[in-house]
Amino acid sequence: MLIADMIHSCSNANVAGAAVACIGGNFADRVACAADRKGVDVGHFVSLVVRDFARASTPEAIGALAHELAGADQPILQGIVQLVEPALGADALIVDDRNFDFATAFPAGLGGALVWAH
């Protein structure tokens, strides 16, 4: 359920922005630069990345993320780093879906994978 909680909470731009501020440092600076290139604020940028993961992830990707987060002191913040890092490149494609609905975002079977990843 940890990954589902991360997706649910960090799909909100305000929560996502606060998570990046908590992480801080070079990561936050790089996220701010990437967000600026996309013409959005940090929170919106991160929430879009999280939503993209929710839409496009496979059970294998969720399992791999769960493995990366196992034993982390701050797993949600570590999860944000893991999801956002690949999106920091200038050519990263991010879908802007302002009408994201967590309750309907997961195709059949993916919700079960989120529970399995716990």
N, C-alpha and C positions, 0 to 999 in steps of 0.2 A: 504494500500500500504506500510505501514511501515515495515511489516514483509517481504514482497517481496523485499523492498529496502535493508533490513538487509541481506537477503539471497544472493541477487545479489552482494552486496559489499563485504561481509565477506566470500564469496566463493573464493575470491582471498586471497592467503596466506599472501601477504604483508599487505593488509588491515586488515585481521584477527589478525595478529601479532601486528599491531599498536593498534588495539582495546584492546587487552589484556594488552599491555603496558600502555594504558590510564587508564585502570581499576586498574592495579598495585596491590600492597599489597600481602596479603596471597593468594588471588585468582590467581594472576599471578605466584606466586611461585609454587602453586599446579598444575597449567596448565603446567609449565615448567617440573615438575617432571613426569607428565603423558605423555607428549610429548617425553621426554627422554626414558621412558619405551617402547614407541612404535617405537623409532628410527627415529623420525622426529623432525623438529623444531616446535616451538610454533605456528607460523602462519599456517604451513601446518596442524598441528594437529587440530586447531580450524576450518580451512576451511573444513577439512574432516567431522567434526561433523556437521557443517552447511549444507554441501552437503547431509549428511545422513538424516538430518531433512527434507530437501527439497524433497528427494526421498521417504521417508517413512511416512511422516506426513499425518494425516487424517484431514479433515475439523474440527473435534472436537479438535484435538491437536493444530491446528492453532488458533481456537477460544479461547482455554485455554491460549495460549501464548499471544494473543492479550489482553485478560482480565488482565493478569499479568503485561503487559506493559502500560496499560491505566493509564495516569497521571504521568508516570515516567519522571523525569527530563532529563534523558539521555536514552531514550527507546532502542536504538540500543545496547548500552553497557549493559543495563539490560537484553536485549534479549540474548546477548552472554553468560552472566552468566547463565541464565535459560537453555540454550541449552547445554552448556559445562559441567555444574555441574554433571549431571548424567554420563558423559563420563570420569570422573576423576578416577573412580575405576580401579584397576589393571586388572579386568576381562572384562572391557567394550569392546565390539566388534565395531570396526570402519572400514568401508570399504574404501580402498584407491582407489579412482577413479580419476586418474590424467587427464582424458579426460572429465571432467564434463562440460556440456554445459547447462547453465542456461535456454536458450531459449527452450530446449527440455526436461528439467528435470521434468516437472510437468505433470502427467497423466491428461487426460480429467477430468474436474471438479475441480481439485485442484487449478488451477489458479483462478477460480471463488471464491474459498474459501479464497484465499489470498486477493482478492479485498474485499470480505465480511468482513474480519478481520479488515479492515481499520476502 
